[in-house]
Amino acid sequence: MDIEARLLDLMSRVRALEAAAPSGDASKATTAEAAQIQAVIAEFRNEVRQDLAALGDEMAGLRRHLNEYLRSAQSNIQIQPGSL
């Protein structure tokens, strides 16, 4: 996934910065990278929530459609007692 690749890239960059000699600039860069990672994670979570909500809507629609089909099929099938 594109999001996963971006997360891995950001995490590797943070690790590289942390491995370098800690200075004021590196600390600021690490903080900025961490904030960026948190933003990417929040965006990913929102996308997953939206996808799950859409999936729930699709499942509800399918359930309604199948119930209508079942009712229609049952009304078309007239089983007479003793016909089995």
C-alpha positions, 0 to 999 in steps of 0.5 A: 500500500502507498500509506504503508510505504510512506510510513515505513519511509518516515520511520526509517528516516526517524531512525536515521536521524535518531542514530545521528549525533543528537543536536538541536537541529536533529531534535527539531527534525525528529520532532517534525518527522514524528508529527508527520508520522502521526498525521499520516497515521491519523489520515490512514485511520480515517480512510479505514473508518470511511472504508468500513462505514461504506462496507457496512452500507453495502452489506446492509443494502445487500441484506435488504436486496436478499430479503426482498428476493427471498420474499418474492421467491416465497410468494411465487412458490406455492407449496400445497400440503401433501405435494411432497 
